[in-house]
Amino acid sequence: MSELIREVNQVQLIIHDQPDEELKTRPWRWQSFGLHPSALMGKHWEHLRACQQEHDLGWMCKSAQVGKEEQKQQDEEEDHRLPIVYTWPPLTGPEQIPGALLIAMPQQLVTYDKELGLVFLDGRITLPPAWQQRLKEQVYQSSLLPQNFAGSDDGPTHVQTYRQHIGGLADAYHYAIHHDLAYTMQCLEHLMNLTPGTIDTAIQIAIATHDLGKLDAQWQRWARAWQRLLHEKGQWSRTYQEYAQSFFFAKTDYDYRSDEQRKWQNELSVKRPKHACESVMAARMLIMHSLGIDGPDSPNFPVLRAVSGAIAHHHTPKAHEYAATTILAEAKEAIKEAFEVVRRDSSWDYDLDHLCLTFEKGDLFPTNALQGRFTQPDVASGPDELLETWLAFVVVRALRLADQRADRYL
């Protein structure tokens, strides 16, 4: 049987002369070729290097990388759809090939022919003179593939209430995502000795609570200030109409692709507050109560940690600190409406009195803590940690997919 298992380790190669200029964002949208790393290593690396020198090229292979400053911006960015900007530093040795995210090579070293396929021009294959001349005359660079915008979530966001936004996530989960994950959830529940339906309940609770931090007074003030500024920048003739105090924002009008709007946001006197870890602190006791957890020995305690991790990291995987927060008491009605739109079969209970509406700043997972308030991926310590890691991945996946698809259901 082992002889039938094929080695599938691959790297993706793009043929392009100027990746630094033209492949800064979404480089995977360009035509690429999958090949085994060995095609660029060993004697092939040496032959390609000689070919580079023969053509007097400044570089041979470049690899897509996220710079430190860019990664810092991504970690701090609340809008997870902000496109990552990649740099393309040259690869300095063949040992870097297997771990490369995406590789670019100039057309003088490799080309594509519709009859021959991918052809390296370093002499590794012997071709008749006519074919050699044909390859020398043709000019090939990877092309930008057409994007299918059907169901795309790349457009601007528009104002949504808390209930509207959570309702969109709930629809996305109940109508599609739940069915896709049902078998995986059942298997995990069996392996972890959880009551059937526990993970489904946990995901629904995560959906209902993941944006509670946006109901903080400071976040709502920011949303109102941004909507007002956006109106003023549009230079509309009509007077701006303030939203009612009973209107609780979950989303504002914003086009993340617009450099102009990003500059406008810097004009506001207050920076957009974060909300993910704040949502964990606001909901933690309610989640414990809804999952029937009365202490760390509860069989559902790993579920609490997984849900907390999914909420804390639904924008960035490294978040762990939360700011001082005051969720307006008037928002409780909006929270109740959101819970009801998620909990459709009344299979789980909740008590809003267990919400923590006011708290000071703190840390969910201090650097000196052996165990924090959310799941830390761990696949090596033992079977329990491995299963909890898989559980956390399932909850994270469900929440992220629901968040990405929510607007389709509004």
Secondary structure by P-SEA (a helix, b strand, c coil): ccccccccbbbbbbbcccccccccccccccbbbbbccccccaaaaaaaaaaaaaacccccbbbbbbcaaaaaaaaaccccccbbbbbbbbbccccccccccbbbbcccccccccccccccccccccccaaaaaaaaaccccccccccccccccccccccccaaaaaaaaaaaaaacccccaaaaaaaaaaaaccccaaaaaaaaaaaaccccccccaaaaaaaaaaaaaaaaaaccccccccccccccccccccccccaaaaaaaaaccccccccaaaaaaacaaaaaaaaccccccccaaaaaaaaaaaaaccccccccccccccccccaaaaaaaaaaaaaccccbbbbcccccccccccccccccccccccccccccccaaaaaaaaaaaaaaaaaaaaaaaccccc
